[in-house]
Amino acid sequence: MTPAEHRAPTASYRLQLQPGFGFAEATRAVPYLAGLGVSHLHLSPVLQATPGSRHGYDVVDHGRISTELGGEAGLRELAARARAHGLGLLADIVPNHMAVPTPLHLNRALWRTLREGPQSPWAAWFDIDWAAQDGRVLLPILGDRLGAVLESGGFGVERVLGPDGEEPVLRHGPQLLPLRPGTETLPLPELLRRQWYRPAWWRLAGTELNYRRFFTVNDLIAVRVELPEVFDATHALLIRLQREGVLDGFRVDHPDGLADPRGYLRRLREATGGAHVVVEKILTGAETLPGDWPCAGTTGYDALRRIDGVLTDGAGVLRALRPPAEVALGAAERGRTELVRPQGELDAEVARLVREVRTACGDDVALGDHPDWAIRAALAGMLAGFPRYRPYPVPGEPLPDADVEALAARPDEALLPGPFTGTAALVRALLLAPDSPASLRARFAQTAAAVAAKGVEDTAYYRHHPLLSLNEVGGEPSRPGVSLEAFHAYCADLARDWPATMTALSTHDTKRSADARARLAVLAELPEEWLAERAAWSALAPGGGLPQDRDAEDLVWQTAFAAWPIDAERLTAAALKSVREAKLHTDWTDPDASYERAVTALARAVPETPALAARITAFVARVAPYERVNTLSAALLHLTMPGVPDLYQGSEFPLHTLVDPDNRGIVAFPAHADPHGLAAEKASLTRTALRLRSLQEPKEPYTPWTTPSPHALAFLRGDAQLTVVTRLPLGLERAGGWGEQTLPLPEGTWSDALTGRHGLRGAIPLADLLNPLPVALLTRT
């Protein structure tokens, strides 16, 4: 294999590698996946992760391919088999963080840092504030206060085989910690004081932690990949495999966690010679990907939002399901604010920013008289009110205009009272000034990303859910629905600016799979009927549902409906995760046992109460014809719109999965050996569309095609392929169907690749064209 063999993808297929489905299993699936019509396999992270990891984002060693997945030999065998079938490989890169594993010596770089302190050659790898905690790293690993653990004999010193040979260690249960040389014989209290780390009660993490982490996950420590030597060390293996032709390109996980995403991507492009790279950048509202980022585009949540939106009746959501929009906006604002309040989950991150502001002010007397509490309040207000994921500062450069506007979106009076509004002005000026310390501007941006993700998607979206299909990563539940005009404008922009961007409908991170959302979207077309049905389900449920929390009950009903038929274990797991993320009556750190018992009882009762299960089954059957339309329309839009479609494992067939880990299960290949009904239709559509896509030029122009009805959406790719789909099918039925409406075709003779009909010319009755399938994929003959 040589770099000359690399080629850009036309379509990719995401595989979730994990124990039980490693490189060997993926290799056996290659013939099936090649027959499906994709050009590349999209692999979840392949580097050595914490033992037993089901996702691979907890990397412990950048210098090894995961032995649990099959090691480098297994990856090379997969690549060779893929090449033999005309497929390439894309791999997930995790540049933002590494694992704090158990035992800790699995992460040699972190082990050496904690053993040797800030002078360790490895210390620069990690984003640690050594100025805090008396120069020690707080490790929130204890189940109780330190004194209680000492009193109970929870620590011990012993010798074990570490990453550099046999050495003395501090043991706490299954966790092993390195000892600073020469301290192993000290009495335990003194030994603990002399280490470069501080074992601490886990509850201190939110307020005392002095290393940057991934969101609020304490056992994922941030890596300073902005340093060239750290980039080189953490990327050497993957870049070598890319240069040798084993890998073709990369998906970059969580670029919003990086100090300088643009700089990172420039370094990656230079190191790989311009490999195909997409970034998991979440675009909110009208935000666009920065034009100076050297990559092919995003991982496709922006496309997901437009596809779902154009197939959803936004007016139906606003009219009856859960108006008004201000409720969703308020939930998002409160979710952000709670994270950065004193004692909030991200209080430690805000405290670090206060220290950064103090450092930026330095010895300038004129910048004095700003108390820490006022600096903290100003920072918290700016983080909670920032309207996008984060700003994008670059050392020595002014902020982009959009970021300047975002930072100025809230007047100082909204942040601090009376005479202290000047503190907010000071903080804002420091964030805007190109000559301010790069660490302040970068860490504000990184913290803003965590606030957005945890405060909105992982808090507000579990509190306010008029229609669960709207509450996806990058979604806008406060603005449901996307107009035909907006959809066409988005696609035209993609075709012009980002023709090789990834597009997606289901991913390992979607909270509900595409087909689950297609079913939920039907509810927006019959909101009054859904509200009545939901009330009937409550009446049939033991105890009348969840009378102490009707919002959570509604979430359970929508979740059950989206994934029906569903067993009690799956529904209970999803329901408990949802109410814990909402943080209203229970949460992960302080679960309310009584409340969770009630939620569990309802979730288990849903499939196990015969009358209730029968009623849900009947309603799912009632909406099935419209779900079918949404499913096939979404699939065809995804596979024919601009960009490179990424199919999630198993999604070529109907897939009704929920939030992780439900959506990360092992898929058996080939799946659905003898599909029928919708499964056969979706699989056939997928194969046909992928085959045609592989024949297209990568930059085929996009042209909206006028239709006679708002229930039909059509567009041309180039001048030889016309996509036609049905939208809002229940509304179409109420309007009397297509009637005599016709669709004028472009000049020439056309064939429908999905049904095999030939000789189509002129104006075609929509009732004929979109029957028996609700979609058509026409090619010029």
Beta strands, then each sheet from edge to edge (+ up, - down):
strand 1: 12-15
strand 2: 40-43
strand 3: 47-49
strand 4: 59-65
strand 5: 88-93
strand 6: 97-99
strand 7: 137-142
strand 8: 156-162
strand 9: 165-172
strand 10: 175-178
strand 11: 197-201
strand 12: 213-214
strand 13: 217-222
strand 14: 249-252
strand 15: 276-279
strand 16: 297-298
strand 17: 502-504
strand 18: 644-648
strand 19: 702-705
strand 20: 712-717
strand 21: 721-726
strand 22: 742-744
strand 23: 750-752
strand 24: 763-765
strand 25: 775-780
sheet 1: 16+ 15+ 14+ 5+ 2+ 1+ 18+ 17+
sheet 2: 3+ 4-
sheet 3: 6+ 13- 12+
sheet 4: 7+ 11+
sheet 5: 8+ 9- 10+
sheet 6: 19+ 20- 21+ 25- 23+
sheet 7: 22+ 24-
end
